[in-house]
């Protein structure tokens, strides 16, 4: 699980809190055309909370045409309540937009926990102490008050049968897509730790009603601790403003997009760069470039390996298990204990702190696509060598890079779609991409002798652990070997560098021409 307390906060757009907002816990009441209910909601808040110095109540009326904000302020004034602030938006922000405003104010004012309460009386204010106790005892990042722990309870509270069925259906689909086991995704009674709100870009979420779904998906993405507890259902005379079919469609689309982002098939600003460990361990899955590269290394039996762009060091660790001493080079520190030696260097800007001809094998796994000029880099690997050994001595170089001509990319282009992703072929950090043939031609032109081409199938097992992933991986492997230029997800090449300039010159025969007298 991600420790979101260690994640960098989003850049705040509000630098100073609204005057009067102070405390540890904010009860944030969203209201729209709620003048019939808002006073009743405030009446039902447990009395001891109004005198708690750790609590503050914030009512934001989203540009209602009625007196919702005025009634809330008058209610507090008549009772001498000092920990309530009532605001009215000059322009309607939408259900999601109104939440964004409240959460940004909570973060800027230094609150530690925010409870979302609706001003129409649908959710019980009497349960506020339970939210607070759950946050304190569970140290949760997200707390959900679930109405769907029991269908009988939901129906007894006035929830119509079609809403029960729709809620259960959507929750079931979302659980299947996310791999979670929540009883309800669609409750509006929620609590968020502000450490979680600081860790996710909630302000790029929708302003519509499915904001609740998107922020919950962000919680899943960063490994936030989500806790549910049952709450009673209540439907009275409040007006439901949720457009049911549009809401259901948006919920499904948002969850599918989240799943595609997790697979690396698209990139959404809602989830981009939130994972603390960007590169996952792919060495154990059967048909990944890392596993296939390790298979080739096992055949070569090197004693010392240079891992350029070593990342966290997952491949290096497996190489060391094979008996090789690994030297890693990367712009970022690897995980501890992964390799024998490490050099900090930016492969695109710095002089390489190692000579490839001093090693038996060199790894360039998922590296050249991140370089603006991979041809110059490949040439410099050879020509930068100061080795003076036999010209015939050359390391085994294993290179992997995505295949831009993969069938999935072609199909998307056929329908006019081109979407960057956080991982995969269209990783948004990639600068140069190759087909099978352009990669082989580039390597030959840059002075590398091709020993072997290995098509790498789509890494289903790496993103779908289990029997289904393994089966799809085997099918993909067959297709990749039958038609690599179409079905290979990546290309893996085993090659050897030809001698560099220094080697050739140092070992050249010298024939001196004598000038005539």
Secondary structure, 3 states (H helix, E strand, C coil): CCCHHHCCCCCCCCCCCCCCCCCCEEEEEEECCCCCCHHHHHHHCCHHHHHCCCEEEEEEECCCCCCHHHHHHHHHHHCCCCCEEEEECCCCCHHHHHHHHHHHHHHHHCCCEEEEEECCCCCCHHHHHHHHHHHHHHCCCEEEEECCCCHHHHHHCCCCHHHHHHHHHHHHHHHHHHCCCCCCCCCCCEEEEHHHHHHCCHHHCCCCCCHHHHHHHHHHHCCCCEEEEECCCCCCCCCCCCCHHHHHHHHHHHHHHHHHHHHCCCCCCCCCCCCCCCCCCCCCCCCCHHHHHHHHHHHHCCCEEEEECCCCCHHHHHHHHCCCEEEEEECCCCCCCCCCEEEECCCCCCCCCCCHHHCCEEEEECCHHHCCCHHHHHHHHHHCCCCCCCCCCCCEEEEEEEECCCHHHHHHHHCCCCCCECCCCCECCCCCCECHHHHHHHHHHCCEEEEEEEEECCCHHHHCCCHHHHHHHHHHHHHHHHCHHHHCCEEEEEEEECCCHHHHHHCCCCCCCCCCC
